[in-house]
């Protein structure tokens, strides 16, 4: 399973399909990255890179910590995943 390690040491799970410009899928409560499998396959087949991740407090994140500042941590984890240039658009 693919994980990225965040600065706080948490292991964040993600799924990755295809190549090309990335399309990031972020699930809602109470789901995880698996919710996007069908859509991600279609996006990848259309020539894009599809990335779905487990949000903090859901799925396969190694530890959840406090949920305050969720959006700030979400953006930071996207930047740490190597997609920094796409986070500010």
N, C-alpha and C positions, 0 to 999 in steps of 0.2 A: 504494500500500500504506500502511496506517495504522501509524504509529510514535509512541511517546512518547519523549521525551528524559529520561533519568534524570540524577540529580545528578552522576554520574561521567562524563557525556557520552555514554554508550552509547545507541544507538537500539534500543528494544525493540519488536518486532513484535507486533501483536494483531489479532484479528478480532472484529467486533461485529455482532450481529444483534438486531433487535427493539427494543421499548421496555418499560418497566416495571421491576420490581425486578430487580437484576442477579443472575445465576447465573454464577460464575466457573469456568471449566474449565482445569485444570492437568494437562498430559500427563505421562506417565512416560518413562523412558529407552527407546529412543533416538528418540522421536517428536518432533513439533512441533504447533503449533496446528491444523494440518489434520486431525489425528486426531479432532477433535471435530465436524467439519462436520455429520454426520448428526444427532447428539444436539443440537447447538446450534440447528439448524433446527427440530427438534421443540419445544424449550424456547421458542424465539421464537414459534412458532405457538400455543403455550399462553398467550401474553400476558406473557412475561418478556423481559428483556434478557439475551442470552447473550454472554459475552465469553470468548474463548480467547486465550491468549498463548503465545509461545515462551519457555520457561524458559531461564535462564542456562546456557550451555554447549550449547544445542540450537537448531536452526532459524536464524532470521534476525536474531539479536541482532548488532549491529554489531561488538562486541568482547566477548570472554568474560571476560578477567581471571582472577583466582584464584577458585576455586570454594568457598573457605572462607566460612562465614557465608551459605550459599545461602538458607536460610529467612528470615534477617533481610533480605537483599536482595529476596527475593520479596515479603515483606510491604511493604517500603518502596516497591517499584515499583507495587504495587497502590494504595497510598495516593497516589502521585504521579499515577496515572491518573485521579484525580478521584473515586475510589470510597472515599475515606478513611472515611466514616461506616459503611461496610459491612465494613471490615476488623477492627473491634474487637468484632464480635458473635459 
